[in-house]
Amino acid sequence: MIMKHHYLLLLPLIFVASCSGQSQNAQKSPEANDRVTAAPGISGEPFKIYGPLPDPYLDGQISEYVRRIFQDKNGDLWFGTNSNGVCRYDGKSLTYFTTTEGFSGNAVRGMVADNSGNIWFATDGGVCRYDITRANQPCNNNTCNHDLNTDQGIKEHSQELGKSFTKYTMMDGLSNDQVWSIMMDKTANFWFGTEGGVSCFNVPLQLFTNFPLPSIDQKNYPKDAYPAPKLVNAIIQDNAGNIWFGSNGGGVYRYDGTSLSNISEKDGLCNNFVQCILEDKIGNLWFGTRFGGLSRYDHTKGSFTNFTTKEGLTTDFIWTLLEDRTVLAGDVGIWISANAGGLSRYDSAKGGVSKFMATEGLTTKHVQSIFRDKNGTLWLGCSGGLFRMDTAKGGFVNIRRNGPWE
């Protein structure tokens, strides 16, 4: 029987009132800001690149690792990297934000917007919030008069940019500064999965409350497992309001507002190291794992269907999932990215998983993020740079710092 393992939470009153894998050593970004004129942008004006650039050996790539992709309410695209902070594409320029510019860390593991459009980032230096109302400030849109060829100009420019960012760390109550997952719930409170467990943040009160999850015994950890037993890789809230946590060795936990239920391998989950969680349009939950492939939980039957390399996956290490909302009503399509396995797609109409590999222009097998923008274009963040689907050719194009952006 699924979800028979319950943990009654004795939560402090303030928590109830407040809230209803892995780390690599990041390279330091260059300290100097460079303006580089490249190909024309969408507006026809010269395309420019601002901020501390990645090392030249990357052959013009956005970054060595593009871990997350997000689009804000203005339509700008944000690319979270593993060593170069975050960079924003606004159609005319590409701007990098690192710790030099007031950003919280150089590795970005999650991005989400609040109801006002402000962007919240999960990083290796805590949580960071970008004030979207400052997007049109001269330094933010690169129309300022600071001379970025001088140390003084760089300093003044960075100080002004820093006013756009608010940082939250362990000193503010966050459980750990290594943050791997982020979610805003239906009450507009934020949940953060860290290497020290889960923290819930009440925005109006500016208050963190640690959310207790059972500890995980590491004695049976696989050799390749990331040694962080309190790490929570993924957090989502389903349509019914339940909050799900993907743990690093303890399976999945579901919080219904009162108690906590655990789902693990003994219940049918393919693996206890859960990397990502997705709820599809018909209410099924999908769990991508580190060592066991992909599980689909049918909420109507209370049962699991598991997918591994035997069922068509390229590898059993799943990074992330994205639902394809363009499929016909009643059908489900899921894009699946795998570590060293490229891109796959589950199609309920076809009844299985199909591979999408380098023959379609994807020149790397390490896909870490999948995103569909407001125009319907599919983007991939990879170990090896950024890719965009070319619908005319039916494949992918590698997008370097100077494009092709169109």
N, C-alpha and C positions, 0 to 999 in steps of 0.2 A: 504493500500500500504506500503510495507516494506521500511524502511529507508527514511521516509519522514520528519523526524525531523533533520534539518541541523543546524549546528553552524559554521559560517564562522570564521576561525581562523585568527586573526590579529597577526601573529607571528613576533617577531623581526627578522631582517635580519640575525643575527648571528645564530638563530635557523634554518632557512631555509638552511643556509650554512652548519650547523653541522649535521642535520638529515633530509634526504629526506622525610581464615580465621582463632579461631585465636590465637593471641599471648598468650603464657603461660610463667610463670616464670621459666626460665631455672635453673636447678641445677648447682652448681659450680662443675667443674671437679676437681679431686684430683690434688694437686700441684706436687706430686712426679711422676716421670716416672718409670714404671715397665717393666721389660722384663720377659715374661712368656713363658716357653717352653711348647708346646702343642703337638698335634699329628703331624706326618710327613706331609709335604706339598706335592704339586704336584711333586716337584723335588726329593722327597724321603728324603730330609734333614729335621731336626727337625723344625716344624712350630713354629714361635715366634710371640709374640704380643708386640708392643712397644707403649709407650706414656701413658698419664693419662687415667687409665681404669675407666669404669663406676662402680657404687657402686656394691658391692658383691651381694646384694639382688636380682639383676637382673638375677641370676642363669646362668651366662655366656652369656647372650644375647649381641648382638652387641651394643644395647642401648635400653632404654625403648620405644623410638619412633624412627623408621627409616623413615624419611620423604621424602627423595629423593635418587635416585640411578643413577649413571652415569658411563660410561666407556670412558677412555681417549684413545688417539691415540696409546699408548703403550700397550693397552689391560688391564690396571689396572682398577679395579672397585672401585668406590668411593661411600661411604654411608653417606648421610647427616642426622644427628640426630637432635633431638629437645633440647638436653641438654649437649651433649658430643662433640660438634664440628663436624668435618668430619673425617672419617676413610677410609684408602686406603688398598685394598687387591691386592697384586702383584703376587699372586700364591705361594709365599714363606713365607709371613708374613702379619700381619695386623698392621697398624700404625695409631694412633689417633693424630689429630692436633687440638689443642684448642687455646684459647687466650694466654696460656702460651708459645706456640710455634710460636706466631706471627699471628695466624689466627684471623679474625675480630670478630667472635661471636661464641656462643655455639649452636645456633639454625640455621639450614641450610634449606632454603625454595626453593632454585633453583640452578641448575648447568648447565653451557653451555661452550663449547670450542670455542675459536676464530680460525681464519684461520691458526694460528701458532701452535695450539694445547694447548695453555695456557688455564687454567680452571678458569672461573669466577663464583663466588658464591654469592648468595643473602642470607644475614644473618640478625640476630637481632642486629648486630653491624655495619651495612653498607654493602658495596660491597668489596669483596676480590678477588684478582687475584693470581693464582698460576703459577709461571714460570716453564713450563714443561722442559725447558732446564736444570734445576737444579735437575731433577729427579735422575740422576746418581751421584750426589754429595754424599760423604760418609755419612753425617748425614741424607740425604733424603732417602737413601736406606739402612740405618741402618748398615753400615760397618765402621762407625767411631770408634775412640778409646776413646771416652769420657766415663768416669766412671759414669754411671747413678745411682750408689749407693751413690754418694756424692752430696751435694748441689752445689758445684762448677762445677762438671761435668754436672749436669742438666742445670745449668745456661749457660754454654758455648755451650752445645748442642742446647738449645732453641734459643740462639742468632744466631747460624748458620742457624737453620731452618727458623728463621724469615726473612732471606734474600730472601727466596723463595716467600714470600707473599707481595703483595702491597695492601694497604687498602685505601678505599675511603669512606668518611663520609660527614656529613653536612658541615663540615669545608672546604670541597673541592667543595661544590656546590650541593651535593645530597639533594633532597628535604626532606628526612627523613631517619634516620638510621635503622628504622624497614622496611626491604626490603622483599617483599613477592613474587615477580615475576621478571623474567629476560628473555630477548630475544635479540639475535643479528640479525639485519636486513640484507638485501641483499647488503647494502653498507658497512657492517662490523662495523656499529655503534651499540651501546648497548642501550636498553630501560629497565628501572627499574620501577616496580610498588611498591610504598611504602605507608605507612600510611599517608604520606603528599602529595600524588599525584604521577605523573609520571615524571621521569627525563630521558632525552636522553643524552648519553655520546658520544662525538666525540673523538675517540681514538687518532688519530694523533695530534689533538689540545689539548688533555687532558682537555676537557671543558664540563661541565654539563650545560644543558639548561632545565628548567622546562617546561613541556608540559601542557597547560591549559585544564582541563576537567571541565564541569559544576558541581557546588556543588550539593550535595544531601540533601534533607530535611529529617531529622531524626525523624520527629514527628510521622510518621507511621511505624517506625522500629518495627519488631517483637521483643518480649521479649528476645528471644534467639540469636538475631543478635549481631555480634561483633560491638561495637560502634566506628567505624572508617569510617566516611562518605567519606573521600578522598582515602581510600584504593583501590588499584587495584590488584586483586588476580591473574589475568592471562593476558598475552600479547602474541599474535602470529602475524606473517605476512603470509598472504595467498599467493597462487601461482600467483595471479594477482598483488601482491605488496601492497595490502591494509593492514593496521595494525589495529588489533582488541584489544580492552581493555575490560576485564571483571570487572565490578565495584561492589562495596559493597552496592547495593541498587538502582542503577540507570540503571540497565540492561547492555547492551553492546554498546560500541561506535566503529565506524569504521572511520579510518582516511585514506583518499585516496591520501594524499600528498598536498591537498589544503584545504579541508573542513572536518568537522566532522559530522557524522550521528549517530543517536541514535536509537537503537532497544530496546523495553521494552515489558512489559506484554500486553500493549494495541495493540501491533503489532502481538501478538501470542507467544512471548517468555514465557516459563512456569513459570519463576520467575526472579525477578530483582537482586537477589543476586547471582552473577555468580562466581563460584569457578575455573572453568577450561574451556579451549577452544581447539578444535581439528578440523583440516581440513582433511577429508578422501581423498582417492586416486581418487575419482570421483568428488571432489570439493565441497561436502556438508560440512557444518559447524555444529559442535556439541557443545552444551553449557551445561555443568554440573552445577547445581545450589545448593544452600544451603537448600532451602525450597520447591522447586517445581519439583525436578526430573531432567530429561534430555530433551533437545530440539534438534531436527535436522532441520537445515535450508536447504531446497532444492534450490540451486542457480538457477536452470533452471526454476522452477515454482514460485519462490519467496514466498514460503509458509513454515510453520512450521509443524512438526509432533512431538508431545510430548509423553514422556514415564514417567510414574509414577509407583507406586506400583500396580496400576490396570493393567498395561501392563507388569508386571513381575519384576520390580525393587524390590530389597530387602528393600530399604528405599528411601526417596526422597532427602536425603543429599548426593550429589555426591562429592567425593574428587578429582578424576583424571580419565583420559581416555587414552587409548593406542590402536592404530589401529593394528590389526592382519594382517600383510602383507603376511601371508602364505595362505590366502584363494584364491579360484579360481578367475581368471580374471572376472570382472563384478560383483563379490560379494563383500560385505563389512562385516568385522568382527571388533567389537569394544569391548575391555576389559573395564569394568566399575568397579571402586572401590567406595564403599559407606561407610559412617560413620555408624558403628554398623551394617553394612549389608553385610560384606564380599565382595566377588567378583562375578560379573555377566558378561555375555557376550552377546552382540547383534550380531545376525547372519542374514544377509539379505536373505540368501538362505532358512533359516527356518522361516524368517518373524517375529522374536520376540526376547525376552530376556530370557536367561536361567541362572539359579543360579549355582554358584560354591562354595560350602560351606564346613563346617568342615569335612564332610564325606570323602573328598578327601585330608585330611591331613592339611588343613588350620585351625589351632586351635585358631584363633582369628577372630573376625568379623570386626575389625577396620583396614582396608587397606588404607594406605595413599599414596602409590606410586606403580607404575607398570613400569617395565623396561624389555626390551628384549636385551640381549647382542649380540656381534658379532657372537657368535656360535648359536644363536637362542634360548638360554635358557631364560625362563621367570622368573623374580625375583619380589618379593613383599616386600615392606617396610611397616611395620605395627606398630600399638600400641601393643607391645608384641614381637618385634624383626624382624628378617629377614627370609624370606622364599624363596625357590627355587623350581621350578617345576621339578619333577622327571618324565621324559617322559616314562621311563620303567614301572612305576607303575600308571601313569596317575594322580598323585596327587602332593602335595607339601611337602617339607621337611624343618623343622626349622633349620636354620644355626646359630649356636652359634659362639662365638669367636674362638673356636678351631675346628669348622667345624660341620658336614662333608662338606668340600669344593669341593670334587670331586663327 
